[in-house]
Amino acid sequence: MDKFSEFARFFFELGNLKRVKRSGWWLAGVENPETIAEHNARAAVIAYILAKLESANAEKAALMCLIHDIPEVRTSDIHKVGTRYIDSKSAERKAMEEQLKGIHEFSELLSLLEEFQAKETKEAIIAKDADYLECFLQAKEYYDIGYKEAREWMRNTRKAMRTKSAKKIADKAAKTRAHAWWTGLMEREL
């Protein structure tokens, strides 16, 4: 296969992120949770902003969030209870190696995944906090519409956060009605 055929194949595979549901929410009773693509989109923007707040490379942190769940097209989203029994990191690494096989000139994506998983660099810590903060915000949204079990996700993800900025935002979000962001926007001048 030529390189551009490999790109097309990879991009079609990425499209499946729009269909793979985040499985942990089923434990909280959420019948139709968001997809990995929906999670990654908000997490990437959060990572960009957190990195700016924490004086780090914002583009790198955002890219880590965009790519960190790509292997889940093949491995599926394994929630925290499942990861007690499965080495998801090595499975995701193997999946991404195979995903990038035909487009090896972009192997830096695999390096970014490994850096993200190691959580040692400033950008990786920020990207992971963005991942946690996105989960926290999603939990708050679910909690506010009646999924009371989502409070456990709020507690656990807040506890896992390492950056001051992510913790401050989570603390403010906990006191904010998730679905009230549009309050006042519907008012029109007569």
QUIMO-V38101 format. One record per residue. N is the residue number from 1. RES is the residue in one letter. D_CENTER is the distance of its C-alpha to the mean C-alpha in Angstrom with 1 decimal. Layout:
BEGIN
{{N/RES/D_CENTER} {N/RES/D_CENTER}}
END
This chain:
BEGIN
{{1/M/31.6} {2/D/31.4} {3/K/28.5} {4/F/27.8} {5/S/28.0} {6/E/25.3} {7/F/23.1} {8/A/23.8} {9/R/23.0} {10/F/19.7} {11/F/18.7} {12/F/19.9} {13/E/17.8} {14/L/14.7} {15/G/15.9} {16/N/15.3} {17/L/11.5} {18/K/13.0} {19/R/14.8} {20/V/12.9} {21/K/12.1} {22/R/9.8} {23/S/12.9} {24/G/12.7} {25/W/13.7} {26/W/16.9} {27/L/18.0} {28/A/18.1} {29/G/20.1} {30/V/17.7} {31/E/19.4} {32/N/17.2} {33/P/13.5} {34/E/11.0} {35/T/10.0} {36/I/7.2} {37/A/8.3} {38/E/8.3} {39/H/4.8} {40/N/4.2} {41/A/7.5} {42/R/7.4} {43/A/4.8} {44/A/7.3} {45/V/10.2} {46/I/9.5} {47/A/9.5} {48/Y/12.6} {49/I/14.3} {50/L/13.7} {51/A/15.1} {52/K/18.0} {53/L/18.7} {54/E/18.7} {55/S/20.8} {56/A/18.6} {57/N/17.8} {58/A/15.5} {59/E/15.3} {60/K/14.5} {61/A/11.6} {62/A/10.2} {63/L/11.0} {64/M/9.4} {65/C/5.9} {66/L/7.5} {67/I/9.0} {68/H/7.4} {69/D/7.1} {70/I/10.3} {71/P/12.5} {72/E/11.4} {73/V/13.7} {74/R/16.4} {75/T/15.4} {76/S/13.7} {77/D/11.1} {78/I/13.0} {79/H/12.7} {80/K/14.0} {81/V/17.6} {82/G/17.5} {83/T/16.3} {84/R/19.5} {85/Y/21.4} {86/I/19.5} {87/D/18.6} {88/S/15.2} {89/K/14.9} {90/S/18.2} {91/A/17.6} {92/E/14.4} {93/R/16.5} {94/K/19.4} {95/A/17.6} {96/M/16.3} {97/E/19.9} {98/E/21.3} {99/Q/19.1} {100/L/20.2} {101/K/23.7} {102/G/25.3} {103/I/23.7} {104/H/24.2} {105/E/24.7} {106/F/20.9} {107/S/20.6} {108/E/19.0} {109/L/15.7} {110/L/16.4} {111/S/17.5} {112/L/14.3} {113/L/12.4} {114/E/15.2} {115/E/15.1} {116/F/11.4} {117/Q/12.5} {118/A/15.7} {119/K/14.3} {120/E/17.7} {121/T/17.7} {122/K/17.1} {123/E/14.4} {124/A/12.5} {125/I/13.0} {126/I/11.8} {127/A/8.6} {128/K/8.1} {129/D/9.4} {130/A/7.2} {131/D/4.2} {132/Y/7.4} {133/L/8.7} {134/E/6.4} {135/C/7.3} {136/F/10.7} {137/L/11.2} {138/Q/10.6} {139/A/12.9} {140/K/15.3} {141/E/15.5} {142/Y/16.3} {143/Y/18.6} {144/D/20.4} {145/I/21.3} {146/G/22.7} {147/Y/20.3} {148/K/21.6} {149/E/19.9} {150/A/16.6} {151/R/18.2} {152/E/17.7} {153/W/13.9} {154/M/14.7} {155/R/17.1} {156/N/15.3} {157/T/12.1} {158/R/14.6} {159/K/16.8} {160/A/14.3} {161/M/13.6} {162/R/15.9} {163/T/16.3} {164/K/18.8} {165/S/17.0} {166/A/13.9} {167/K/16.5} {168/K/18.7} {169/I/16.3} {170/A/15.3} {171/D/19.0} {172/K/19.9} {173/A/17.3} {174/A/18.8} {175/K/22.2} {176/T/21.2} {177/R/21.6} {178/A/18.3} {179/H/20.3} {180/A/22.9} {181/W/21.5} {182/W/24.0} {183/T/26.9} {184/G/29.8} {185/L/28.5} {186/M/30.7} {187/E/33.8} {188/R/36.1} {189/E/39.4} {190/L/42.4}}
END
